[in-house]
Amino acid sequence: MMQQFANTTPDPLGTHPIGRLLLKYSIPTVISLLVSSLYNIVDQIFIGQGVGLLGNAATNVAFPISTITTAVAMLLGVGTAANFNLKMGAGERDNAKKIAGNGILFMAFFGIVIAVLISLFLKPMLWAFGATEENYTYVWDYTKIIVLGLPFFIFANGASYLIRSDGSPAFSMLCTVSGAIVNIILDPIFIFPLGMGMAGAAWATIIGQILSAALAAGYFIVTKLRTVRFDRGAFKPSAVFLRRIAALGVAPFLTHIAMTVVQIVLNNTLNHYGAASAYGTEIPLAISGIITKVNSLLMAFTLGIALGMQPIVGYNYGHRNYRRVKQTLKKAVIAGLVISFVFFLAFQFAPRHIASVFGAGTELYYEFAEKYFRIFMMLLFGGAIQPIIANFFNSIGRPTHVLSLSRQLIFQAPLIIILPLIFGIDGVLYAGPIADAAVIILAVVLCRRLFKKMPDEKITA
């Protein structure tokens, strides 16, 4: 009876034009991720202008905390959303409701747990992340405050995926954008007139995160989901549902954990080989932080497309409409490649101008910025394709951990360690394009193999 209901009840995800659906779900997601990236960039700009080179280097050292907590938010948020759409597509509304309820519960619980654990081990973590004697004070002033907002950050980011999958991409965008705007407004006030420096940037971030989390919680309290209705049983903790959420959230989780590992390896490698070069330790750290933040704009587009296609792919795969599944992926990949090419042109032809936005530097500073942008980001198309294809596999309930780990952990981290032994600090830069080329080949092979096994026709039996 439930399957019959699923097959006879029309749903926009299964009937509306794919291009229109991809725009509907991707644009709000891209905007919310762009604004999140922009407020991180604004942080870096204001810190660079108000604190200086050591402040920029400090935010790069602290960046692994952001990737760790983002990984947890995606583990729970993406895992909940993917399961929710698959169950809705299969007509299993009761299980979809319980998945959503458990997801919300675990987002709140694990947000607190992660914040406590990071607080307990913060000092040794910062040294492991690549802090130096010169920038440690700046890193500590920033991170000891940032940790207080981690439960709000994890809940708000995780909940946004479920809200989007519930058919409310615009409200999901509102949750993220509102907090980011508050942060952007408060940043210059706290850093300059109030003279709070790194601590001011941290407090501005936390206040924005609290607002985002409050809006997400309000959606669940007031709306109680548009597509299913909550009851108390939906929030009963279940190890079975937690395993299902983790199974489909582990791919983006591993991707971000791999990013964390690479960032730590990168920071320490830049410290070591930078000290032996004309650039010193702080210039490479500062430029690396700038590139990470600027590249997050590209990732906002590609990850936004990847997450925007997730409800479409998940629903149609659950409904066994494989032709629409394939068409959605193809359109998403084409969009990601076009956007990547625009960023490629900017990184190749305007690296000095980009670096100067984050504060003035010496000629050595600009020289290293030009080399880093042009070499490290030479084949950035790999970084664009990976999240789209990895999230595609995740959306159909077949997460591929090899692809999730490939670019950062399997290829890039070893190259960052090995190549500088031969080329010095320049070896770090060449690790980027080599890793990107390898991940492009791997992604294409995995997709072609899956497509050969997946029929084109819609199966209704």
C-alpha positions as CSV (number, residue, x, y, z in Angstrom):
1,M,0.0,0.0,0.0
2,M,2.8,2.4,0.9
3,Q,4.6,1.6,-2.4
4,Q,1.4,2.2,-4.3
5,F,1.1,5.6,-2.7
6,A,4.6,6.5,-3.6
7,N,4.1,5.5,-7.3
8,T,0.8,7.3,-7.8
9,T,1.4,10.6,-5.9
10,P,3.2,13.1,-8.1
11,D,6.2,14.9,-6.6
12,P,8.1,17.9,-8.1
13,L,11.4,16.0,-7.6
14,G,10.2,13.3,-9.9
15,T,8.3,15.3,-12.5
16,H,9.6,18.9,-12.9
17,P,12.4,19.7,-15.4
18,I,15.8,18.8,-14.0
19,G,17.4,22.0,-14.9
20,R,14.8,24.0,-13.1
21,L,15.0,21.8,-10.1
22,L,18.7,22.0,-10.0
23,L,18.5,25.8,-10.1
24,K,15.8,25.8,-7.4
25,Y,17.9,23.7,-4.9
26,S,21.4,24.8,-5.9
27,I,21.0,28.6,-6.0
28,P,20.0,29.1,-2.4
29,T,22.6,26.5,-1.3
30,V,25.3,28.3,-3.3
31,I,24.3,31.7,-1.9
32,S,24.3,30.4,1.7
33,L,27.7,28.8,1.2
34,L,29.1,31.8,-0.6
35,V,28.0,34.1,2.3
36,S,29.6,31.7,4.8
37,S,32.8,31.8,2.7
38,L,32.6,35.5,2.4
39,Y,32.3,36.1,6.2
40,N,35.4,33.9,6.6
41,I,37.2,36.0,4.0
42,V,35.9,39.2,5.6
43,D,37.3,37.9,8.9
44,Q,40.7,37.4,7.2
45,I,40.6,40.8,5.5
46,F,39.7,42.7,8.7
47,I,42.3,40.6,10.7
48,G,44.9,41.3,8.1
49,Q,44.2,45.0,8.1
50,G,43.7,45.3,11.8
51,V,46.2,42.8,13.2
52,G,48.6,42.1,10.4
53,L,50.6,39.2,8.9
54,L,50.7,37.3,12.2
55,G,46.9,37.5,12.5
56,N,46.4,36.0,9.0
57,A,48.9,33.2,9.8
58,A,47.0,32.6,13.1
59,T,43.6,32.1,11.3
60,N,45.3,29.5,9.0
61,V,46.6,27.6,12.0
62,A,43.1,27.7,13.5
63,F,41.4,26.5,10.3
64,P,41.5,22.8,11.1
65,I,39.0,23.4,13.9
66,S,36.6,24.7,11.3
67,T,37.1,21.7,9.1
68,I,36.7,19.2,12.0
69,T,33.4,20.8,13.1
70,T,32.1,21.1,9.5
71,A,32.9,17.4,9.1
72,V,30.7,16.5,12.0
73,A,27.9,18.8,10.8
74,M,28.0,17.1,7.4
75,L,28.2,13.6,8.9
76,L,24.9,14.2,10.6
77,G,23.3,16.8,8.3
78,V,24.0,15.2,4.9
79,G,23.4,11.7,6.3
80,T,20.0,12.7,7.7
81,A,19.0,14.5,4.5
82,A,20.2,11.7,2.1
83,N,18.3,9.1,4.1
84,F,15.2,11.3,4.4
85,N,15.0,11.8,0.6
86,L,15.6,8.1,-0.2
87,K,12.8,7.1,2.3
88,M,10.5,9.7,0.9
89,G,11.2,8.6,-2.7
90,A,10.4,5.0,-1.6
91,G,7.2,6.1,0.1
92,E,8.4,5.2,3.6
93,R,7.1,8.3,5.3
94,D,7.2,6.9,8.8
95,N,10.9,6.0,8.6
96,A,11.6,9.4,6.9
97,K,10.1,11.1,9.9
98,K,12.1,9.1,12.4
99,I,15.3,9.6,10.5
100,A,14.7,13.4,10.6
101,G,13.9,13.4,14.3
102,N,16.9,11.4,15.2
103,G,19.1,13.5,13.0
104,I,18.0,16.7,14.8
105,L,18.6,15.1,18.2
106,F,22.1,13.9,17.3
107,M,23.1,17.3,15.8
108,A,22.4,19.0,19.2
109,F,24.0,16.2,21.3
110,F,27.2,15.8,19.3
111,G,27.7,19.5,18.9
112,I,28.1,19.8,22.7
113,V,30.3,16.7,22.8
114,I,32.7,18.0,20.1
115,A,33.0,21.4,21.8
116,V,33.9,19.9,25.1
117,L,36.5,17.6,23.6
118,I,38.2,20.4,21.6
119,S,38.2,22.6,24.7
120,L,40.0,20.0,26.8
121,F,42.8,19.4,24.2
122,L,42.9,22.9,22.6
123,K,46.5,23.9,23.5
124,P,48.3,20.7,22.2
125,M,46.0,20.8,19.2
126,L,47.1,24.3,18.2
127,W,50.8,23.3,18.4
128,A,50.0,20.2,16.3
129,F,48.1,22.4,13.8
130,G,51.3,24.4,13.1
131,A,51.4,27.3,15.6
132,T,54.7,29.1,16.0
133,E,56.2,31.0,18.9
134,E,55.4,34.2,17.0
135,N,51.7,33.6,16.2
136,Y,50.6,31.4,19.1
137,T,49.2,34.2,21.2
138,Y,47.0,35.3,18.3
139,V,45.8,31.7,17.7
140,W,45.0,31.2,21.3
141,D,43.1,34.5,21.7
142,Y,40.9,33.5,18.7
143,T,40.3,29.8,19.2
144,K,39.5,29.8,23.0
145,I,36.5,31.9,22.1
146,I,35.5,30.2,18.8
147,V,35.2,26.9,20.7
148,L,32.2,28.3,22.7
149,G,30.2,28.6,19.5
150,L,30.9,25.2,18.1
151,P,27.6,23.6,19.3
152,F,25.6,26.3,17.5
153,F,27.8,26.0,14.4
154,I,27.3,22.2,14.1
155,F,23.5,22.4,14.7
156,A,22.9,25.2,12.3
157,N,25.0,23.7,9.5
158,G,23.7,20.2,10.0
159,A,20.0,21.3,10.2
160,S,20.4,23.3,7.0
161,Y,20.7,20.1,4.9
162,L,17.5,18.6,6.4
163,I,15.6,21.9,5.9
164,R,16.7,22.0,2.2
165,S,15.7,18.3,1.7
166,D,12.3,19.1,3.2
167,G,11.6,21.4,0.3
168,S,12.7,24.7,1.9
169,P,16.0,25.7,0.3
170,A,15.2,29.4,0.7
171,F,14.8,29.1,4.5
172,S,17.9,26.9,4.6
173,M,19.7,29.8,2.9
174,L,18.2,32.3,5.3
175,C,19.6,30.4,8.3
176,T,23.1,30.6,7.0
177,V,23.0,34.1,5.4
178,S,21.5,35.9,8.4
179,G,24.3,34.7,10.8
180,A,26.9,35.5,8.2
181,I,25.6,39.1,7.7
182,V,25.6,39.7,11.5
183,N,29.2,38.5,11.6
184,I,30.2,40.8,8.7
185,I,28.6,43.8,10.4
186,L,30.1,43.1,13.9
187,D,33.6,42.2,12.6
188,P,34.9,45.8,11.9
189,I,33.1,47.1,15.0
190,F,34.7,44.7,17.4
191,I,38.2,44.7,15.7
192,F,38.6,48.5,15.1
193,P,36.6,50.9,17.3
194,L,36.4,48.5,20.2
195,G,40.0,47.3,19.7
196,M,39.3,43.7,20.5
197,G,41.6,42.3,17.8
198,M,41.4,38.5,17.3
199,A,39.0,38.1,20.1
200,G,36.6,40.6,18.4
201,A,36.6,38.5,15.2
202,A,35.8,35.4,17.3
203,W,32.9,37.0,19.2
204,A,31.4,38.3,15.9
205,T,31.5,34.8,14.5
206,I,29.8,33.2,17.6
207,I,27.0,35.7,17.7
208,G,26.3,35.0,14.0
209,Q,26.3,31.2,14.7
210,I,23.8,31.6,17.6
211,L,21.4,33.4,15.3
212,S,21.7,30.8,12.6
213,A,21.1,28.0,15.1
214,A,18.0,29.8,16.5
215,L,16.4,30.1,13.1
216,A,17.0,26.5,12.3
217,A,15.5,25.4,15.6
218,G,12.6,27.7,15.0
219,Y,11.9,26.0,11.7
220,F,11.6,22.6,13.4
221,I,9.4,24.0,16.2
222,V,7.0,26.0,14.1
223,T,7.0,24.2,10.7
224,K,7.6,20.7,12.0
225,L,8.7,19.8,8.5
226,R,6.6,20.4,5.4
227,T,6.5,16.9,4.0
228,V,6.0,14.8,7.1
229,R,4.6,15.6,10.6
230,F,6.7,15.1,13.7
231,D,5.5,13.3,16.8
232,R,7.2,12.3,20.0
233,G,8.2,8.9,18.7
234,A,10.3,10.6,15.9
235,F,12.8,11.9,18.6
236,K,13.3,8.6,20.3
237,P,17.1,7.9,20.0
238,S,17.8,4.8,17.9
239,A,21.2,3.2,17.3
240,V,19.8,1.8,14.0
241,F,18.9,5.2,12.6
242,L,22.2,6.7,13.9
243,R,24.1,4.0,11.9
244,R,22.0,4.8,8.8
245,I,22.7,8.5,9.1
246,A,26.4,7.8,9.6
247,A,26.5,5.4,6.7
248,L,25.4,8.1,4.2
249,G,27.1,11.0,6.0
250,V,30.5,9.4,6.3
251,A,31.6,10.3,2.7
252,P,31.6,14.1,3.2
253,F,32.7,13.6,6.8
254,L,35.8,11.8,5.6
255,T,36.4,14.4,2.9
256,H,36.6,17.2,5.6
257,I,38.6,15.1,8.0
258,A,41.1,14.5,5.1
259,M,41.1,18.3,4.5
260,T,42.0,18.7,8.2
261,V,44.9,16.2,8.0
262,V,46.2,17.9,4.8
263,Q,45.9,21.4,6.4
264,I,47.9,20.2,9.4
265,V,50.5,18.5,7.2
266,L,50.6,21.6,5.0
267,N,51.1,24.1,7.9
268,N,53.9,22.1,9.4
269,T,55.6,21.6,6.0
270,L,55.4,25.3,5.2
271,N,56.8,26.0,8.6
272,H,59.8,23.7,8.1
273,Y,60.7,24.5,4.5
274,G,59.6,28.2,4.8
275,A,62.2,28.7,7.5
276,A,64.9,27.3,5.1
277,S,63.8,29.6,2.3
278,A,63.9,33.4,1.7
279,Y,60.2,33.6,2.6
280,G,60.4,32.6,6.3
281,T,57.6,30.9,8.2
282,E,54.9,33.5,8.4
283,I,54.6,34.5,4.7
284,P,53.9,30.9,3.5
285,L,51.4,30.4,6.3
286,A,49.6,33.7,5.6
287,I,49.4,33.1,1.9
288,S,48.2,29.5,2.4
289,G,45.4,30.8,4.6
290,I,44.4,33.4,2.0
291,I,44.3,30.7,-0.8
292,T,42.2,28.4,1.4
293,K,39.7,31.2,2.1
294,V,39.5,32.4,-1.5
295,N,39.3,28.8,-2.8
296,S,36.3,28.4,-0.5
297,L,34.4,30.6,-2.9
298,L,34.9,28.1,-5.7
299,M,33.9,25.3,-3.3
300,A,30.8,27.2,-2.4
301,F,29.7,27.0,-6.0
302,T,30.6,23.3,-6.5
303,L,29.5,22.1,-3.1
304,G,26.3,24.1,-3.5
305,I,25.6,22.3,-6.8
306,A,26.5,19.0,-5.2
307,L,24.1,19.5,-2.3
308,G,21.5,21.1,-4.5
309,M,21.3,17.9,-6.7
310,Q,21.1,15.6,-3.6
311,P,17.3,15.8,-3.1
312,I,16.7,15.3,-6.8
313,V,19.1,12.4,-7.2
314,G,18.0,10.8,-3.9
315,Y,14.3,10.9,-4.6
316,N,14.6,9.7,-8.2
317,Y,17.0,6.9,-7.2
318,G,14.6,5.8,-4.5
319,H,11.8,6.0,-7.1
320,R,14.0,4.0,-9.5
321,N,13.8,6.7,-12.2
322,Y,17.4,6.2,-13.3
323,R,17.3,8.3,-16.4
324,R,16.6,11.4,-14.3
325,V,19.4,10.4,-11.9
326,K,22.0,10.3,-14.7
327,Q,20.7,13.6,-16.3
328,T,21.0,15.4,-13.0
329,L,24.6,14.4,-12.5
330,K,25.6,15.4,-16.0
331,K,24.0,18.8,-15.7
332,A,25.7,19.3,-12.3
333,V,29.2,18.4,-13.6
334,I,28.9,20.7,-16.6
335,A,27.9,23.6,-14.3
336,G,30.8,22.9,-11.9
337,L,33.3,22.8,-14.8
338,V,32.1,26.1,-16.2
339,I,32.3,27.9,-12.9
340,S,35.7,26.4,-12.2
341,F,37.1,27.8,-15.5
342,V,36.1,31.3,-14.3
343,F,38.1,30.9,-11.1
344,F,41.0,29.4,-13.0
345,L,41.3,32.6,-15.0
346,A,41.2,34.8,-11.9
347,F,43.8,32.7,-10.1
348,Q,46.1,32.7,-13.1
349,F,45.9,36.4,-14.1
350,A,45.2,38.3,-10.8
351,P,47.0,36.6,-7.9
352,R,48.8,39.7,-6.7
353,H,45.6,41.7,-6.7
354,I,43.8,39.0,-4.7
355,A,46.6,38.8,-2.1
356,S,46.7,42.6,-1.7
357,V,43.0,42.7,-0.6
358,F,44.1,40.8,2.6
359,G,46.7,43.4,3.6
360,A,49.9,44.9,2.3
361,G,53.1,42.9,2.2
362,T,56.7,42.9,1.0
363,E,57.7,41.9,-2.5
364,L,58.6,38.4,-1.2
365,Y,55.0,38.2,0.1
366,Y,53.5,39.0,-3.4
367,E,56.1,36.8,-5.1
368,F,55.1,33.8,-3.1
369,A,51.4,34.6,-3.6
370,E,51.8,34.6,-7.3
371,K,53.6,31.2,-7.3
372,Y,51.1,29.7,-4.9
373,F,48.0,30.7,-6.9
374,R,49.3,29.9,-10.3
375,I,50.9,26.5,-9.5
376,F,48.9,25.0,-6.7
377,M,45.5,25.9,-8.3
378,M,46.6,25.0,-11.9
379,L,44.1,22.1,-12.1
380,L,41.5,23.2,-9.7
381,F,38.9,21.4,-11.8
382,G,39.6,18.3,-9.9
383,G,38.6,20.0,-6.7
384,A,35.3,21.0,-8.3
385,I,34.5,17.6,-9.8
386,Q,35.2,15.6,-6.6
387,P,32.5,16.9,-4.3
388,I,29.8,16.7,-7.0
389,I,30.6,13.1,-7.9
390,A,31.3,12.0,-4.3
391,N,28.0,13.5,-3.2
392,F,26.2,11.8,-6.1
393,F,27.3,8.4,-4.9
394,N,26.3,9.4,-1.4
395,S,22.8,10.6,-2.6
396,I,22.1,7.2,-4.1
397,G,23.1,5.3,-0.9
398,R,26.4,4.1,-2.3
399,P,29.1,6.3,-0.7
400,T,32.5,5.7,-2.1
401,H,35.1,6.4,0.6
402,V,38.0,6.1,-1.9
403,L,36.8,9.1,-3.8
404,S,36.0,11.0,-0.6
405,L,39.6,10.5,0.6
406,S,41.4,10.6,-2.7
407,R,42.3,14.2,-3.4
408,Q,43.3,15.2,0.1
409,L,44.5,12.1,1.9
410,I,45.5,9.6,-0.7
411,F,47.1,12.0,-3.2
412,Q,47.8,15.4,-1.7
413,A,49.1,14.7,1.8
414,P,51.8,12.3,0.6
415,L,52.8,14.6,-2.2
416,I,53.1,17.5,0.2
417,I,55.6,15.4,2.3
418,I,57.5,13.9,-0.6
419,L,57.9,16.6,-3.2
420,P,59.6,19.2,-0.9
421,L,62.3,16.7,-0.3
422,I,63.3,17.2,-3.9
423,F,62.1,20.8,-4.7
424,G,62.0,22.5,-1.3
425,I,59.1,24.7,-0.6
426,D,58.1,24.8,-4.3
427,G,57.3,21.0,-4.0
428,V,54.3,21.9,-1.8
429,L,52.9,24.0,-4.7
430,Y,53.2,21.2,-7.3
431,A,51.3,18.7,-5.0
432,G,48.1,20.6,-5.8
433,P,47.8,20.0,-9.6
434,I,49.2,16.5,-9.4
435,A,46.5,15.5,-6.9
436,D,43.8,17.2,-8.9
437,A,44.8,15.4,-12.1
438,A,44.7,12.0,-10.2
439,V,41.2,12.7,-8.7
440,I,39.8,13.7,-12.1
441,I,40.8,10.3,-13.5
442,L,39.5,8.4,-10.5
443,A,36.1,10.2,-10.6
444,V,35.6,9.6,-14.3
445,V,36.4,5.9,-13.9
446,L,34.0,5.3,-11.0
447,C,31.2,7.1,-12.7
448,R,31.5,5.3,-16.0
449,R,31.6,2.0,-14.1
450,L,28.4,2.8,-12.2
451,F,26.6,4.1,-15.3
452,K,27.2,0.9,-17.2
453,K,25.4,-1.0,-14.4
454,M,22.5,1.5,-14.1
455,P,19.6,1.1,-16.6
456,D,18.3,4.1,-18.4
457,E,14.6,3.3,-18.3
458,K,12.3,4.1,-15.4
459,I,11.4,1.0,-13.5
460,T,8.0,1.0,-11.9
461,A,7.6,-2.6,-10.7
